[in-house]
Amino acid sequence: MSIRKISGGVCAARGFKAAGVPAKIKYEGRNDVALVVADAPCAAAAVFTTNAVAAAPVLYDRVVVKGGKVQAILANSGCANACTGEAGYKDAELSALATAGELGISPKHVLVASTGVIGRRLPMDRLLAGMKDAAGKLARSEEAGLAAEKAVMTTDTKPKQAAVQTKIGGKTVTVGGMCKGSGMIEPNMATMLGFITTDAAVTPAMLRRALKLAIAVSFNHVVVDGDESTNDSVFLLASGAAGNAVIDKAGADFDAFVEALTAVGVALAKQMAADGEGATKYVEVRVKNAKTQRDADRAARAIAKSPLAKTSWFGKDPNWGRVLAAAGYSGAQVVDRKAEVFYGKAWAYRKGQVADAAQLAKLEKEMQGPELVVTVDLHLGTYESTIFTCDFSLDYVHINADYTT
Amino acid sequence: MSIRKISGGVCAARGFKAAGVPAKIKYEGRNDVALVVADAPCAAAAVFTTNAVAAAPVLYDRVVVKGGKVQAILANSGCANACTGEAGYKDAELSALATAGELGISPKHVLVASTGVIGRRLPMDRLLAGMKDAAGKLARSEEAGLAAEKAVMTTDTKPKQAAVQTKIGGKTVTVGGMCKGSGMIEPNMATMLGFITTDAAVTPAMLRRALKLAIAVSFNHVVVDGDESTNDSVFLLASGAAGNAVIDKAGADFDAFVEALTAVGVALAKQMAADGEGATKYVEVRVKNAKTQRDADRAARAIAKSPLAKTSWFGKDPNWGRVLAAAGYSGAQVVDRKAEVFYGKAWAYRKGQVADAAQLAKLEKEMQGPELVVTVDLHLGTYESTIFTCDFSLDYVHINADYTT
């Protein structure tokens, strides 16, 4: 299967329009209401936060998505509509109904998504005015996709989009998406707000299965701070406009689709990690040759979550002891006399041997750049796991001490 | 049972001497080698890190403590003697043997403890010179106890000691201790370096049981950054000098002893949390009325570990949404419409109701001081849990980005 990266986001696949507008939900002069709209009802799948405190839009969407068909998503930043009780649920429902009315589509086919401060009611007048404004600006262009992406950003410093093309049954299929990430990212099932569209023809059941597989190695492998939010959601809409034979079972077509979807998921996941709150460095943690898959995942995740390891990356300090200690308390089998730790291509610790001055100089060089690969080779088996993460900087504390209530 | 707080640390109980001296293990002009020595072999118990990457002194001590008798502990800061392989194990063994020789006691009764940088060999010449120096300065005084405590501190900014007295079978029993904490604190069984002495007469078996009970609600309820170290150890030595009838089974005497031991453990635990790396605020997280004990523990721990909650405490921001969200992803049952969140005595969130401007003013007032109690009332059952923790400040990042390799 050959996958080709292309530019664009939610408008890359045929059959989708988007818009993003400023509606003063929280701040002046920035986009904060987005619409993603399909030409016709699409097969749809979604994965939501496993947090017991789920936001109103998540509670609402869980019901909608069970129907398997979606035509529009209304999203806003600046207000999470979480911990807002019955009234908040009604706000979510009302915004979906109003969107359906404005677009002339079935209210059963509209999802809503919110991100921002917890415990505040949605400013419904401004949200609905923004939705109407966005509906009038819907377009099938890269600019429209980017405007929608900008409207879902919170503390994100960069827009995050990715798109790929592949061939399925002789037809060119496109998968594209956008997401917001930044803080509160420790995906466990779902993670953040993600919107992926495709023109592949896929049944809702196979779409759910594909999304689960792709998320398992992309969004679910991003760690910023270990906090899982109340609003995390990833949506996947398939228009079928590519004209491929409907994917309704496992097989080569399904595998090709999952591969393309995973490529988009991983590209978005890496962008999220690199733009983690206050991040100065994108870090990829790779645990190799673990005894079991669970050991590999646990060790990699523990390293990526360790504040001590993360601050050492920020300080450009090859403190491999913290990395190995995190693997050690993860629950994974670790035998320190067999293990190795690398920063980039340079080893820091090798089966009991510790870096000397010459090796330390190499290590410090590896830590200077904006990207760092930290590898732990456990030499106990054949399993591996990669986590996409970032360092922990002074700015993380600044951002989160000052973010408002 | 009435428990009375008294001053002092490891020398508070009868039968123990201590000393702390500077030996240039890592830095100039500060104590870094300590001895705690009993007049005769004591009943002993210890709890060690569960980290799979355990330091050489931990591996060595596990064997020694199985004998149930200990007379001396040699401790150093500046070098953890972790990930140092066979050679590091021999260093630990040799320092215990040398200490026994210097003190004229059995080498089977000597424990060793190290804290500091991982992956460096102990500077044996300086360590042994320091040990001899300390042996010559052993004294039964508060000053000697404090000198020993200062020698085990790393990034600790304050010495941590606590002592209490109680009556057991008509005799006055004293329990006293010292500890080092600061970073890398997420106790799971053991936590940091803790040294507790008592003049109670207790069998090794009952001492182990008492230590386990006391640690479960004290050291194991401290969270600073969620990292469990390679060296965490808590030692408990009982001289029997109080002259009480030997505690060799469960009953009133055992309960009284556990109560006194727990009081010392909790006092040390709170000091550790308050002096967490970079902490500007001591925070006590209380989860009340959880459905199960496990739910209460999980929710309190998740809140105490959440970087988002911790940075909001640093920023004096009553961001209860992050607190409730952390409870939500902890795995505990949480129903946000039934829950309440308090900062000090002021409520921030009450069963769907959110603080208005007047209430926010009260909340901001509660967050100004050096101590903060964050309470989450789940209203789902009768179980509760308290975690001792601190905020997450800019200085945490400074300290850990700059701490050396």
Interface residues (C-beta under 8 A of the other chain):
Chain A: T49 T50 N51 A52 V53 A54 A80 A82 C83 T84 G85 E86 V117 I118 G119 R120 G183 M184 E186 N188 D225 G226 D227 E228 S229 T230 K305 S306 P307 L308 T311 S312 F314 G315 D317 P318 N319 W320 G321 R322 L324 A325 A326 A327 G328 Y329 A332 Q333 V334 V335 D336 R337 Y349 G352 V354 L360 F392 S393 L394 Y396 V397 H398 N400 A401 D402 Y403 T404 T405
Chain B: T49 T50 N51 A52 V53 A54 A80 A82 C83 T84 G85 E86 V117 I118 G119 R120 G183 M184 E186 N188 D225 G226 D227 E228 S229 T230 K305 S306 P307 L308 T311 S312 F314 G315 D317 P318 N319 W320 G321 R322 L324 A325 A326 A327 G328 Y329 A332 Q333 V334 V335 D336 R337 Y349 G352 V354 L360 F392 S393 L394 Y396 V397 H398 N400 A401 D402 Y403 T404 T405
